[in-house]
């Protein structure tokens, strides 16, 4: 179990932040540019790598190039944080030949495929933020943008409200993730210990049977019997193809997770929380203590 986590020093306007694309290649520049302006309007100095629109198949450049750009940003002592351009796929490929430099901890901000980097940082004791990337932040409501800046600038953030499925109230280490990316980290050196963890999951573009398959793997591995609680965000674009018999995604989540809040396990579960793709993506700090109220449907970051 990760017993100690370093939260990087609070950011303040004027700090230098580096912008990289560690996963998929950029598809549209306009949403990205709007995201850059939100941070710059806040007063931050953003340095965007010249190769931000690099492309190698579906990746934002070859593995070595993306790894080198991440390494350069991490080793730059003037840089206080790293902003990810988008998710997609590719960060796990970087981790095949990578180890974090634990000195000079700084913020890493992103979600979706960036889960792999956030979890690998958590493994060495550094907290990142599961939060909007630069191609999505401009679509966030004002309160969500404020929540992100409040956290990285050293202020407390409020509770999130969802639908309580029972199980009582627990406190534990918050570990947010994209379900698909997290599933493919199981059995690798970047799989964390799950004792005392509140697992927060979301996903996009996965058919219900695929979500079923992944959650069944988590159940059979014994992991879901170890966690303290489960916070469920948005599962968007997860409808079954037309004219194919299927459960709805809500039915899969209920059937594969709902029984965990009953009986001896008594694991609190809260669904319909406002984080994930295709809608409000409330920032979730990685590795900090949080409280999950399965009766009243609340997720709270502990002070």
C-alpha positions in Angstrom: 0.0 0.0 0.0 1.2 3.5 -0.9 1.7 5.0 2.6 3.0 8.4 1.8 2.2 10.8 -1.1 3.9 14.0 -2.0 1.6 16.8 -3.2 3.6 19.1 -5.4 4.0 22.7 -4.3 1.0 24.9 -5.1 1.1 26.6 -8.4 0.8 30.4 -8.8 0.3 32.6 -11.8 3.6 33.3 -13.4 4.8 29.7 -13.0 6.1 27.9 -16.1 4.1 24.9 -17.3 5.1 22.7 -20.1 2.6 21.2 -22.6 3.2 17.8 -24.1 1.3 15.1 -26.0 2.4 11.8 -24.3 -0.4 9.7 -25.9 -2.5 10.1 -29.0 -1.9 12.6 -31.8 -3.9 15.8 -31.8 -6.9 15.6 -34.1 -8.1 19.2 -33.9 -6.0 22.2 -33.0 -8.8 24.7 -32.1 -10.0 23.0 -28.9 -6.3 22.6 -27.9 -5.7 26.3 -28.5 -8.7 27.3 -26.4 -7.4 25.1 -23.6 -4.0 26.8 -23.7 -5.6 30.2 -23.5 -7.6 29.3 -20.4 -4.3 28.6 -18.6 -2.6 31.6 -20.0 -5.5 33.9 -19.1 -5.0 32.6 -15.5 -1.5 34.1 -15.7 0.6 31.0 -16.3 3.5 30.8 -18.7 2.9 27.9 -21.1 5.6 26.5 -23.3 4.1 24.2 -26.0 6.6 21.8 -27.5 7.2 22.5 -31.2 6.2 18.9 -32.1 2.8 19.2 -30.4 1.1 18.0 -33.6 3.6 15.3 -34.3 2.0 12.1 -35.7 3.1 8.5 -36.0 0.0 6.5 -36.8 -2.5 7.2 -33.9 0.4 8.3 -31.6 1.8 11.8 -31.1 5.2 10.7 -32.2 7.4 7.6 -31.8 7.7 6.2 -28.3 11.3 7.5 -27.7 10.3 11.0 -28.9 7.3 11.1 -26.6 9.3 9.7 -23.7 12.1 12.2 -24.3 9.7 15.1 -24.2 8.2 13.9 -21.0 11.7 13.5 -19.5 12.8 17.0 -20.6 9.7 18.5 -19.0 10.1 16.5 -15.8 13.8 17.3 -15.4 13.4 21.0 -16.0 13.7 22.6 -12.6 12.0 25.8 -13.7 8.9 23.8 -14.9 6.3 23.5 -12.1 3.8 21.4 -14.0 3.0 19.3 -17.1 -0.2 19.8 -19.0 -1.3 16.9 -21.3 -2.7 17.9 -24.6 -5.1 15.0 -24.9 -5.5 11.3 -24.1 -6.1 8.7 -26.7 -3.6 5.9 -26.5 0.2 5.6 -26.0 1.2 6.5 -22.5 1.6 2.8 -21.5 4.1 2.4 -24.3 6.3 5.1 -22.7 6.3 3.2 -19.4 7.9 0.2 -21.0 11.2 2.0 -20.7 10.7 4.7 -18.1 11.3 5.4 -14.4 10.3 8.6 -12.8 12.9 10.9 -11.3 11.5 11.4 -7.8 13.3 14.6 -7.0 11.7 17.9 -8.1 8.1 16.7 -7.9 5.7 18.7 -10.1 2.1 18.6 -11.2 1.0 16.2 -13.9 -2.6 17.0 -15.2 -4.7 14.9 -17.5 -7.2 12.0 -17.6 -8.3 9.1 -19.9 -5.1 7.5 -21.3 -3.0 9.7 -18.9 -4.2 7.3 -16.2 -1.1 5.2 -16.9 1.2 8.1 -16.1 -0.8 9.2 -13.1 -0.7 5.7 -11.6 3.0 5.3 -12.3 3.6 8.6 -10.5 1.4 7.4 -7.6 3.6 4.2 -7.3 6.6 6.4 -6.6 4.7 8.6 -4.1 3.8 11.7 -6.2 0.2 13.0 -6.6 -1.1 14.1 -9.9 -4.6 15.3 -10.9 -7.2 13.3 -12.9 -8.5 16.4 -14.6 -9.4 17.9 -18.0 -6.7 17.9 -20.7 -6.1 20.9 -22.9 -8.4 19.7 -25.7 -11.4 19.4 -23.3 -11.0 22.0 -20.6 -12.7 24.8 -22.6 -16.0 22.7 -22.6 -16.0 22.5 -18.8 -18.5 24.5 -16.7 -17.0 27.4 -14.7 -17.2 25.6 -11.4 -15.2 22.7 -12.8 -12.5 24.9 -14.1 -12.4 26.7 -10.7 -12.2 23.4 -9.0 -9.0 22.5 -10.9 -7.3 25.8 -10.2 -8.4 25.7 -6.6 -6.7 22.3 -6.1 -3.4 23.0 -7.9 -3.1 26.5 -6.3 -3.4 25.0 -2.8 -7.1 25.6 -1.9 -9.6 23.0 -0.7 -12.2 21.6 -3.1 -15.8 20.7 -2.4 -17.8 17.5 -2.4 -19.2 15.8 -5.5 -22.8 14.6 -5.5 -23.9 11.3 -7.2 -26.3 8.5 -6.5 -25.7 6.4 -3.4 -26.0 2.7 -3.8 -25.5 1.9 -0.1 -22.6 0.4 1.8 -22.1 3.1 4.5 -19.3 5.6 4.8 -15.5 5.0 4.4 -12.3 7.0 4.1 -9.5 5.9 1.9 -6.9 6.8 -0.7 -8.5 8.2 -3.8 -7.3 6.4 -7.0 -9.1 7.8 -10.1 -8.8 6.0 -13.5 -10.1 5.3 -16.9 -11.3 1.7 -16.5 -9.9 0.4 -19.7 -6.4 1.8 -19.1 -6.4 0.7 -15.5 -7.5 -2.8 -16.5 -4.5 -3.1 -18.8 -2.2 -2.1 -15.9 -3.2 -5.1 -13.8 -0.3 -7.5 -13.5 2.3 -4.9 -14.6 4.8 -3.1 -12.4 2.4 -0.1 -12.4 -0.5 -1.8 -10.8 -0.9 -0.3 -7.3 -1.9 -2.0 -4.2 -5.7 -1.6 -3.7 -6.0 -2.0 0.1 -7.5 1.1 1.6 -8.3 2.6 -1.8 -11.4 4.4 -3.0 -11.4 3.4 -6.7 -12.9 6.1 -9.0 -13.7 4.9 -12.6 -15.0 6.2 -15.9 -14.8 5.2 -19.5 -15.8 6.1 -23.1 -16.6 4.2 -26.3 -16.7 0.7 -24.8 -19.7 -1.5 -25.6 -21.6 -2.9 -22.5 -20.1 -6.4 -22.9 -16.6 -5.0 -22.8 -17.3 -3.1 -19.6 -18.8 -6.4 -18.3 -15.7 -8.3 -19.3 -13.4 -5.8 -17.6 -15.4 -5.6 -14.3 -15.6 -9.4 -14.3 -11.8 -9.5 -14.5 -11.5 -7.1 -11.6 -13.9 -9.3 -9.6 -12.1 -12.5 -10.4 -8.7 -11.0 -9.6 -10.0 -10.2 -6.0 -9.2 -6.5 -6.4 -12.8 -5.4 -5.9 -12.9 -7.3 -2.7 -10.0 -5.3 -1.4 -11.0 -1.7 -2.1 -12.7 0.5 0.5 -15.2 2.0 -1.9 -16.0 2.6 -5.6 -16.9 5.9 -7.1 -18.4 5.7 -10.6 -18.3 8.5 -13.0 -19.6 8.8 -16.5 -19.6 5.9 -19.0 -20.3 7.8 -22.2 -20.7 6.4 -25.7 -21.1 3.0 -24.2 -24.2 1.9 -25.9 -24.5 -1.4 -27.7 -24.6 -1.5 -31.5 -28.0 -1.3 -33.0 -30.0 -4.5 -33.4 -27.7 -6.5 -31.2 -29.1 -8.0 -28.0 -27.5 -6.3 -25.0 -27.8 -5.0 -21.5 -27.7 -1.2 -21.1 -24.4 0.1 -19.6 -26.3 1.2 -16.5 -27.5 -2.4 -16.1 -24.0 -3.8 -16.4 -22.6 -1.4 -13.8 -25.5 -2.2 -11.4 -25.2 -6.0 -11.9 -21.4 -6.2 -11.7 -20.9 -3.7 -8.9 -24.2 -3.5 -7.0 -23.8 -6.6 -4.9 -20.5 -5.4 -3.5 -22.3 -3.0 -1.2 -24.3 -5.9 0.3 -23.4 -8.7 2.6 -20.0 -9.2 4.2 -18.1 -6.9 1.8 -20.3 -3.8 2.5 -18.3 -1.7 0.0 -19.8 1.8 -0.4 -20.6 2.6 -4.0 -21.6 6.0 -5.5 -22.6 6.2 -9.1 -23.4 9.1 -11.5 -20.6 11.3 -10.2 -19.7 14.3 -12.5 -16.3 13.1 -13.9 -15.3 11.4 -17.2 -15.7 12.0 -20.9 -18.4 13.9 -22.8 -19.6 16.1 -19.9 -18.4 17.8 -16.8 -15.1 16.3 -15.7 -14.5 17.3 -12.1 -10.9 17.2 -11.0 -9.9 14.3 -8.7 -6.5 14.4 -7.0 -4.6 11.1 -7.1 -3.5 9.5 -3.9 -5.0 11.8 -1.3 -7.4 10.8 1.5 -11.1 11.0 0.6 -14.4 10.0 2.1 -17.1 8.1 0.2 -20.7 8.2 1.5 -22.6 5.3 -0.2 -25.8 6.2 1.6 -26.0 9.9 0.6 -24.0 9.7 -2.7 -21.1 11.9 -1.8 -17.4 12.0 -2.6 -15.4 14.3 -0.5 -11.7 15.2 -0.4 -10.4 15.2 3.1 -8.6 18.4 4.4 
